[in-house]
């Protein structure tokens, strides 16, 4: 299992987004991140996959427990990680799409509305 943190590589970029930057506390090996990049196809989606993996591990390991004065809440940690993963997936989807929306003009009123909306977007 190897660990590298070089921001000029896709593995380094995934580590930046996860975050998994400290060698002594590495969560994923380079090989695991390479597999995620292969499965997902881009850096943000691979980082989302890594966060989803960490989130599921948190729920399995921590669960919700209280022992004396100490309590753990794996489900809360997992929920926050999944929110971040959803943001990364949305960003990845926004980058890969060819267009954001398409408007269809079918009459004079729709044509005026289209021009008005376009002017609002440009200002």
BELPE-V22470 format. One record per residue. N is the residue number from 1. PHI is phi in radians with two decimals (999 if undefined). Layout:
# BELPE-V22470
N&PHI ; N&PHI
This chain:
# BELPE-V22470
1&999 ; 2&-1.86 ; 3&-2.37 ; 4&-2.31 ; 5&-2.34 ; 6&-2.18 ; 7&-1.20 ; 8&-1.46 ; 9&-1.89 ; 10&-1.11 ; 11&-1.08 ; 12&-1.11 ; 13&-1.18 ; 14&-1.11 ; 15&-1.05 ; 16&-1.09 ; 17&-1.36 ; 18&-1.26 ; 19&-1.49 ; 20&-2.52 ; 21&-1.88 ; 22&-1.77 ; 23&-1.01 ; 24&-1.17 ; 25&-2.03 ; 26&-1.05 ; 27&-1.62 ; 28&-2.13 ; 29&-1.50 ; 30&-1.04 ; 31&-1.13 ; 32&-1.14 ; 33&-1.17 ; 34&-1.10 ; 35&-1.11 ; 36&-1.13 ; 37&-1.10 ; 38&-1.16 ; 39&-1.18 ; 40&-1.58 ; 41&1.70 ; 42&-2.60 ; 43&-1.11 ; 44&-1.14 ; 45&-1.15 ; 46&-1.16 ; 47&-1.14 ; 48&-1.10 ; 49&-1.07 ; 50&-1.10 ; 51&-1.13 ; 52&-1.12 ; 53&-1.14 ; 54&-1.08 ; 55&-1.07 ; 56&-1.19 ; 57&-1.11 ; 58&-1.06 ; 59&-1.15 ; 60&-1.19 ; 61&-1.46 ; 62&-1.43 ; 63&0.90 ; 64&-2.13 ; 65&-2.38 ; 66&-2.30 ; 67&-2.37 ; 68&1.00 ; 69&-1.72 ; 70&-1.88 ; 71&-2.31 ; 72&-2.10 ; 73&-2.40 ; 74&-1.08 ; 75&-1.19 ; 76&-1.23 ; 77&-1.06 ; 78&-1.05 ; 79&-1.07 ; 80&-1.17 ; 81&-1.12 ; 82&-1.18 ; 83&-1.09 ; 84&-1.11 ; 85&-1.09 ; 86&-1.12 ; 87&-1.10 ; 88&-1.10 ; 89&-1.13 ; 90&-1.11 ; 91&-1.13 ; 92&-1.13 ; 93&-1.14 ; 94&-1.17 ; 95&-1.29 ; 96&-1.57 ; 97&-1.38 ; 98&-1.36 ; 99&-2.61 ; 100&-1.58 ; 101&-2.73 ; 102&-2.29 ; 103&-1.92 ; 104&-1.96 ; 105&-1.79 ; 106&-2.01 ; 107&-2.70 ; 108&-1.09 ; 109&-1.07 ; 110&-1.13 ; 111&-1.14 ; 112&-1.10 ; 113&-1.11 ; 114&-1.08 ; 115&-1.09 ; 116&-1.08 ; 117&-1.10 ; 118&-1.15 ; 119&-1.12 ; 120&-1.15 ; 121&-1.16 ; 122&-1.38 ; 123&-1.50
